[in-house]
């Protein structure tokens, strides 16, 4: 699976999840700009599906405002099928399923 060993789940409840990403040695980071590794935006959908046990068939809207790099900790907040993504208390993405 693409996201195997990519992150560690630090917290999860019905409305939120906190994950910490591994270092830059994970294949997802090596494949996306090897000299400046970042998390590809689509991976957020894979993580949300995994953490919240969702079957994502449609992405209605997505907005990414900041990049996520290896070893960062992020928080996913869920309100029905709307998600907000935070890193260091700043919103870095939002999307609707």
C-alpha positions in Angstrom: 0.0 0.0 0.0 1.2 3.5 -0.9 1.0 4.9 2.6 2.4 1.9 4.6 4.7 3.2 7.3 4.2 6.8 6.0 2.7 8.1 9.3 2.1 7.2 12.9 -1.4 7.9 14.3 -1.0 9.9 17.5 -4.7 10.6 18.2 -8.0 9.8 16.7 -11.6 10.4 17.7 -14.8 10.9 15.6 -14.0 14.5 14.7 -10.2 14.6 14.4 -7.0 12.7 13.9 -3.3 13.7 14.5 -0.6 12.0 12.5 3.2 12.3 12.5 4.9 11.7 9.2 8.1 9.6 8.9 11.3 11.0 7.6 12.3 11.6 4.0 13.4 8.0 3.4 9.8 6.9 2.8 9.2 6.1 -1.0 6.4 8.7 -1.2 8.9 11.5 -0.2 11.7 10.1 -2.4 9.4 10.1 -5.5 8.0 13.6 -5.0 10.9 16.1 -5.5 13.8 14.0 -4.2 15.9 17.1 -3.5 13.1 18.9 -1.6 10.7 16.1 -0.4 7.0 17.1 0.1 3.8 15.2 0.6 1.8 15.0 -2.6 -1.6 16.5 -2.1 -3.5 13.4 -3.1 -2.0 11.4 -0.2 -4.2 13.4 2.2 -7.2 11.6 0.7 -5.5 8.2 1.3 -4.7 9.0 4.9 -8.2 10.3 5.6 -9.7 7.1 4.0 -7.4 5.0 6.1 -7.8 6.8 9.4 -11.5 7.4 9.3 -12.3 4.1 7.5 -13.9 5.8 4.4 -14.4 4.7 0.9 -13.7 7.9 -1.1 -15.3 7.9 -4.5 -15.6 11.6 -5.1 -13.7 14.7 -4.2 -15.9 17.7 -4.6 -13.5 20.4 -3.7 -9.8 20.6 -2.5 -7.5 23.5 -1.7 -3.9 23.1 -0.6 -2.3 26.3 0.7 1.0 25.1 2.2 3.3 22.1 1.7 3.9 19.3 4.2 7.4 18.0 4.6 8.8 14.8 6.2 8.6 14.5 10.0 5.9 17.0 10.4 2.8 16.5 12.6 -0.6 17.4 11.2 -4.2 17.4 12.4 -7.2 16.4 10.3 -10.5 17.9 11.5 -13.6 16.3 10.2 -17.1 17.8 10.0 -19.3 15.3 8.1 -17.5 15.0 4.7 -15.6 18.3 5.1 -12.0 18.2 6.2 -9.5 20.8 7.4 -5.8 20.1 7.7 -3.6 21.9 10.2 0.1 22.0 10.7 1.5 24.0 13.6 -2.0 25.5 14.1 -2.1 27.0 10.6 -4.5 25.6 8.1 -2.7 24.0 5.2 -5.5 22.3 3.3 -9.2 21.8 3.1 -11.4 19.5 1.1 -14.9 18.2 0.7 -15.8 14.6 -0.2 
